[in-house]
Amino acid sequence: MTVSGDSIITNGANGTNGVNGVNGAKTNGVKLSWEELGAKKRSELLASIPPEWRIPESLLPPDSQDDVTTWPETSGWFTRAELDMTSLTASELVSKLSSGALKSEDVTRAFCKRAAAAHQLTNCLSETCFDRAIAMARARDEHFAETGRPIGPLHGLPISLKDNINVKSVDSTVGMATHVGDPARADATLVEVLEAAGAVFYVKTNVPTAMMIAESVNNVFGRTLNPRNRRTTSGGSSGGESALIVMKGSPIGVGSDIGGSLRIPAACTGIFTLRPSLGRFPVRNCRSGMPGQEAVPSVNGPLAPTLEDVTLYSKSVIGGQPWLRDPKCLPIPWRDVELPQKLRIGVMWHDGVVQPTAPVARALKHTVAKLKAAGHEVVEWENFDQAEGARLLQRMFVADGGLTIKSQLDPTGEPWRSEMYPYSVARELGTAEMWRLHLERTDFQNRYLDRWNKAGLDALLLPTIPFNTVRHGTFKHVGYTGVYNVLDYSAVSFPTGLNVIDGVDVDEPDYAPLSNDCKDIHATYEPDLMHGLPISLQLVARRLEEEKVLAMTGVVLKALSG
């Protein structure tokens, strides 16, 4: 199960318009097949890890070791200083970096080494730029030494980036062979904003093909494993990020979300994320697996081990006035939020299509009970229109008949992965049909908002996914997340502090499946495999209520801790 640069698993999301063309399928003028391009890329990735950061064979955990999260502390391969630095949260690191208590170069080197180790154990990276990172970190330290002042709110902080976020002179393959050897010609706007805030970039992370699979697996790099249990998925499409963060190979990372691609990986690994509405964070010059698809907006957002760090990132990016660099950003500065003492929260026990598995159902009941005990009002939220929202999402995803993805697979002969079957058989809609689909979407958005306002909700509490995670290759159903992409609502996925308990988390005797997917998900649920893994839920607010949903998540966490 240990990952090498030659590993690839052949069994068998998202972004915005990018600037790169489909021209990476040749090397020295010779056209290469998708297999050759993938092998070349994996070899280059492994070679980019310096020998001193390659785990000695004698220290590698056995393939039978499912949980590798404790390996860095127990292996003896890291120094005490490296372990201490990489165990700090982003907020703690920024405090020490901006005061001069830590040097960015030391911190960056520690995270580079730990990221290299994480990749060797979970296959979570797609690119490294270690030399650039160390040079950036050294420049941060020199600035501080000369001026006594930090560069910005993220001074010297290493931040990892999802593969689709362009970094100049670095590939953004989005999991497709045709983009190998096609480096970005400019940094993404988000990279510019983060760099101005003082951040340091050192790695990019693995995604699924075209970023349109809920597990991070592709024909170029293979499959990313969940460090908490390597037999399970870290989710997709930002699953490389979630795996890296859980391994403490990154204090905070950036992913993207078009149908759940931030929230699904966060839930699969038990970390925090914010899915913002379109317009709060810049999306300019990021590569997409489906460029031009704007019926469902793709957004970028942070993943981190703590809610405080998600908030730190959000305030820092918005504080950089991204609307001056990206015309899709709205000129909305960060807003302080005053919440009512008693929140009115809707609870949706299931979406009418797939009932949550036993651990998620238990976590939802537990959270509702804690909120009520803390004095908040919890009301039932009817699920009658959730299936419609999920169908709208899928119809918009395949509206081009899968031709955009096919045009990127064909140049190298790369086959469709089985997970992408709906795209391979879809029918392209005409313009009139697409306009009617847009009208259906708008009508759905109008009705949902009216119902929300009539109910007087502050937030909606529901599962992020129907399970805590699943065995590789078995992920089904993104309805719990995808509906809120159609609505463009702000949402946080958060760990509840509860873990799966084998022998306790079993279906109720009167459980009846709601659909074939529901039947399959419950039939394949493995409490013994999931035992001890974290359980997450999702809190949703209305559109452009990022500050509010983060603050309300803090209230939920306080109730849970109480």
N, C-alpha and C positions, 0 to 999 in steps of 0.2 A: 504493500500500500504506500510505501515511500515513493515520492515523485522524483523523476529525473527529467532532464531536458529532452529525452527521447520518448517520454511516455505520451500515449494518446489513447483515449477510449472511444471506440467507434460505435458502441451501442447507443442505441438511442431509444426592460427591454426598452433599444429605443434611443431617441436623441432628436436633434433638429438638423436643419440643412447644414451640411458641411461644405468646405471648399475643395476637398480632395477629389480627384477623379479616379476612375477605375483603370489604373494603369500600372499596378504593382505586380502584374503576373509575369514579368520578364526579368531575367538576370543576365546582364551582359548581352542583351539582345536575344537571348535564348528563351523561348516560351517554356515555362515550367508547368507541370500538372499541380493540382491542388495538394496531392500527397507530397510532392517534392517541396512545394512552398511551405507546407506545414512543418515538414522535417527540418527545413532550413531555419525557420523561425524559432522552433524549439531549441535547436542547437545554439543559435545566437543568444537566446535568452539565458540558457545555462552558462554559456561562455562569458556573459556579462557579469556574472557573480564572481568576484575575486576569489582566488584559492583560499584565502584566510577566512572567508565567510561561507565556505562549503563544509557541511557537517561531516566530520570524520566517520568513516564507515562503522567504526567500533562504537560510536555514540548514537547511531540511528535507532529510534524506537522500533520494535518488531512490527511487522505488518499486522499482527493480531491486536496491537494496541489501538483501540478505537479512539479514546480521548487523549489528545496530545497537547492539551492546553497547559498542562503542568510540566511538560518536557523541558522548556527553557530553564525553569528554576531547579529542576532535579538533575539535569544532564551534566552540570559542571562545566559546560562549554562557554557560558557567559560569565563575565566578571561581575562582582557585586555592584560596581558603579553602573554597568550596562543594565542590569536588572532593575536597579533603583530608578534610573531615568525612564526606562520604558514602562515602568509600572505607574508612573504619574499620569493623572488625567491631563487633557489639553489645557484646562483652566489652571491647574497647578503648574504645568510647564510654562505657560505664558507668564505667570506671576514670577517665576524664577528667572526666566530668560529676560524679561523686561526690566528686572532689577539688577541683572548682572550676576546673580547667584549661580547661574548655569550658562555655559557657552553653547551657542547654536551648533557649532561644529561638533562638539562632543555629543550632544543630543542627537544630531542628524546621523552621525556615524553609528550610534547605538541602534537607532531605528532602521538604518540600512541593513545592519547585520541581522537584526531580528526579523525584518521583512524577508531577507534571503533565507533564513531558517524556516519561516512560515511557508514560503513557496516550496521548499524542498519536502515539506511534510504534507502540504495540502494542495499544491498546484494553483496558487491564488494569483500569481502575477502574469502580466502580459508584456510589460516593458520595465526596464530599469534605466535610471539616469543618475547613477550614484556620483559620478564626477561633477556633473552640473550641480547636484544638490550640495556637495561639500563646498564647492566654490561659492554658491549662494549663501550658505551658512557662514562661511568665513567672511564674506562681505558684510553680513549682518553684525558679526562680532566686531569687525573693524569700525563700522559706523558707530556702534555703541561705545567703543573705546575712545573714539575721537570726540563724540558729542555728549556722551553720558545719557543719551535718550534712545528709546526704542524706535524702530521705524514705523510701527503701527500696532494695532490691537492684537495681531498674531505674530509679533516679532520673533523670528527665528524658529517658528513652530513647523516641524515636518508635517505635511498633509499629503495623503495618498489620493490618487485620482482614478476614477473609472476609465476604462480603455477609450471610450468615445470622446473624452474631453481632450481636445487637441493641445499638444505641447510641441512647439516648433522643433522640427528636425527629428521627431519621434513618430513612429507608426501609430495609427488608430485603426486596427484591423476590424474592429467590431465582430470578431469571430469568423471572418471570411478570408479565404486564401487570396482572393484577388487584390486585397489591400495590403498584402505583405510587401514591404519595400516601397511603400507610398507614403513617406513621412509628411507630416503637416507642415505647411509653409508659414504658418503663423500660430501664435498662442490663441487659445480660446479667450473670449472676453472675461470669463470667470477666472481664468489663470492670471490675467492681467490685474484684475481686482484683488485677488488673493495675494499676488506678489506685492502689490502696493501696500497691502495690509501687513506685510512682513513675513508671509509664509514661505516655506521651502518645499520644493517638489522633488521626489526621489524615486517613486514607483508609480506605475499604472497597473490596473487590476483586471482580471479575466472576466469575460462576459459570455453569454450564449450567442449562437449564430444570429446575426442581425439584431441582437438584444431583444428577441421576441420569444424566448422560452423562459419558463419560471424556474429553471435550474441552469446553473452556469456551466454549460458544456458546448463545445464546438469542435469542428474538424481541424482546427489549427493547433490549439493548445491542449485540447482534451477537457477533462472534467475537474472542477474545483470541489474539494471535499470539505465537509463541516468539521472543524477542529474538535468540537465537543463530542462528535461521534463520526468517524470517517466513513462509516457505512451509510450515512445520511447526507442529504443535500444542504448546502449553505444558502440555497435559494437563488433566484435570478430576477432581473438580469444583473443586479449589482452584487452578485454572490462572491466575487473575488474580494470586494471591499469588506463584506461582513466577515469572511474567513480571516482576512488579514487583521482586522480590528480585534477579533476574539483572541487571536494569537499574540496580541499586543505588539504587532508589527507596524501599527499605525495608531496614533492617539485620536485621530479624527480623519474621516475619509469623505469623499464626494462621490455620489452616485447619481442616477437619474431614474425617473419613474414615469411610465406611460400607461401602465395597467396594474401597478403594484411593485415595480422593480426596485424601489427603495424599501417598502414596507415588508414585502415577502422575505428578502434576505435578513432584515432586522429581526423578524419573527422567528425565522428558522434557527437563528443563532443567539437570540436573547439579548439584543442591544436596542438602542434608541434610534429613531429617525424621524425626520419631518418631511412630509410630502407637501410642498408649498403650492399655492395657486400660480398659474402662469402670470408672469409680470413682476414677481418679487425678486427672483434671482436671475442673472443673465444666462441666456442660452445661445448667444451668438457664437458661430464658428465652432460648434461641436459636431462631430460626425454622427450621422444617422444610418441605421440599417434600412430605413424606409424614408429617404429624403423627399420632402414635399408633402408628406402625410401630416396634415395639420387639423384634421377633423377632431382628433383627440390630442391635446397638447402634451408634449413631453417637457418635464421640468427637472432641474437639478436640485439636489438637496444633500444635507449632511447625514452621516451615520457615525455614531459614537457610543462609548460605553455608558455615558451619563447624559441626563437631560440638560444639565448645566452646560455641557460642551456643545450640544446641539444649539442651544440658545446663544452661546458665545459666537459660534460660526455665523448664525443668522444675523445677529446684530452687526458683526464685523463686515459681512458682505453688503448688507443694506446700507451701512454707514459709509461705504465707498461710493455711494451714489451711482449704482450701475446703470441707471436710466440715461446717464450722459454718454454711455458707451454702447448700449444696446437698445435699439428703438422698440423692442418688445417689452422692455422693463417699464414699470409704472413709477412715476415720481412720488413714491410713498415712503417717507422716512420711517425709521423704527418708532413704534408708538408704545408708550407705557399703558398698561392695562389695569383697570380697577374692576375686579370681579365682584359680583354679589356674594354675600356671605353664604347664601344657600344657592347652589347651582341647580338648574333644572336639566336633567340629563335623560335622554331617551335611551332605552336599551333594546337592542334587536337580538333576540336569542338565536335566530337562524334566518337565512335569507330566502327561505322557501324553496331552495334548490338542493342544498347540501346542509345537513345538520352537522354542527361541530362534533368532533370526536370527544370522548369522555373527559380528557384533561382540560381541553379548552372550555367545555361546558362547565366544568367545576370551577375554573378560574373566573369565568364570567359571573357565575352565581356568587362566588366569594367576593368579587369586587363590588357587585351590586349591594351585597349585605354590608360591606364596609362603608360604602358611600351613604347608605341609609343611616347607619349607626353614627356617622359623622354629621348628620343633620341635613344632607342634601336630598333633593326630591328626584326620585327615579320613576319614570313613566314608561309604559310599553310603547314601542315604535312598530307599527305594522310593516310587514315585509312585502306587501302585495305588488309593489312596482320594482322590486330589486331584480327580478329575472328579466324584465324589459330592459333595464339599464345594462345588464350584462350582455344581452343580445345586441344592443346598439353598439357596444364596444367592439364585439367580434365582427360585426358587419362593417364597421368603419376600418378596422385593421386590414380586412381583405378586399376592400373596395376596388383596389387596382388589379384584382385577379392574381395577386402574388407576383406581378411582372417586375416590380422594382427589385425585389430580392432575387428573383430568377436572373435578372440582368447582371447581378453581381456574382452569381454562382456559375453561370454558363462559361465565362471566359477561361476558367481553369478546369472546367468539367466537374466542379464540386457538386456532389449529390445533395438533394434535400435530406435533411435529417428527419427521422420518423416523427419527432415532436412537432414538426412544422407541416404536417400533412394538410391541414386546412388551407394553408397558403398555396400549396402545390396544385390544388384542385379548384381553387376559387374562380368565380366568374367576374370579369371586370365590369364595373358599373359605368353607364354613360353619364354625361354631365347632368341631364335632367333627373336621373335616378339619384345621383349624389346630392343634388340640391334638395330633393325630397327627404333624403336621409338626414340632411342638416336640419330640416324643418322638424323632423321627428325628434332629433336630439334637443332642439330648442324647446319644443313642447314639453319634453320630459324634464328639462331643467326648470322650466316655469312651474310645472305642477309640483315638483319636489320642493322647490323653495316656498311655494304657497303653503304646502302642507307643514313644512318645518316652522314657518312663521306662525301659522295658526296654532301649532302645538306649543309655541313659546319656548323652544329648546335653546339652551346654551350649547349643548354638545350632544353627540350620539356615541354610545358605547357599543361595541360589537367585536366579534373576532376579527383578527387580521387575515388569517387563513383558517380553514376548517380543522387543522391539526397543528401540532407544535412544529414538526418537520416530518419528512418522509424518507424512506429508503430511496437511493438513487434511481432515477428513471421512472418514478411512480407518481410524480406531482400531477394533481388534477384540481381544477377549479380556482379561478382568480376572481370570482364574482364579488367576494367580500371587499376586495381592494378596487377592482376595475370600475365599479359603478361611480366611485368618487373621482375617478379620472374623467369620466363623461361629464360629471357635474362641476369639475374643477374646484373641488372643495379642499380646504386645508386639513391635513390629517397627521396624526402621530401614531406610530407603533411603539409600544413600550412593554418591557418585561414586567410581569406582575409580581415577581419574587417567588412564585410557586414553581415547582418542578413536577414532572410526570412521576406518578407512583405506581409501579407495577402491582397489580392485585387490588388497587383502589380504583384506578381510572379504567373502568370497563363500562360498556354500554348498558343503559337501563334495560330491564327485561322487556319493556313495552316499546323499545326502539323500533321504528318503521322507516325504511328508506324513503326519501322524497323524490329520488330520481335514480337513474342507473349510475351516475357518478357518485351519488350519495352511497349507494349500495357498495360500489367498488372501494370507496375510500374507507368505509367502516369495515369491510371484509379484510382489507389489507393492513389495517392498523395493528401495530405490534407493540403492546405495552412493555414487553421485556426489552426490546431494542430501544425504546424511547425513555426507559426508566432514568430518572435523574436529570433529564434535559429540561431547559426552561420553557415556560409557557407565556406567550405574549397576547396582548389585546390591542385594539385600535380605538382611538378617540378622534372623532371627526367634528369639525366646525364648518361654518359656512365659508364661502369663497373669500379669499384675501383676509382671513382671520388668523394669520400665522401667530401673531403675538398672543392672541387669546387662547388658541388651542395649546400652545406651549405652557402658558400659565395654568390652564385648566388641568393639563396632564400633571403638573406639579401638585395640584390639589388632590387629584386621584391618588398619586403616590403617597401623599401625606395621610390620606384616609387608609390606604393599604398598610402603611407602617404603623398606624395607630391601632 
